[in-house]
Amino acid sequence: MLKWALIFFIVSLIAGALGFTRVSSAAGGIAKILFWIFLIVFVIFIVLALMAGEVVF
């Protein structure tokens, strides 16, 4: 998911540099949404890993 966020971010930068502002804005919005989804899932997995570690030890 983070890979796709980075791809959309790069597309956004290139489109912005070439003057395609609507494409750049759309790709930037998609990249932002994917990044936040990745961050939320990452935090959930960290919490689950810490909880599982406490049960084992």
Summary of the structure (lengths in Angstrom):
residues: 57
radius of gyration: 16.6
end to end distance: 31.6
largest distance: 56.3
contacts: 138
relative contact order: 0.15
helix: 93%
strand: 0%
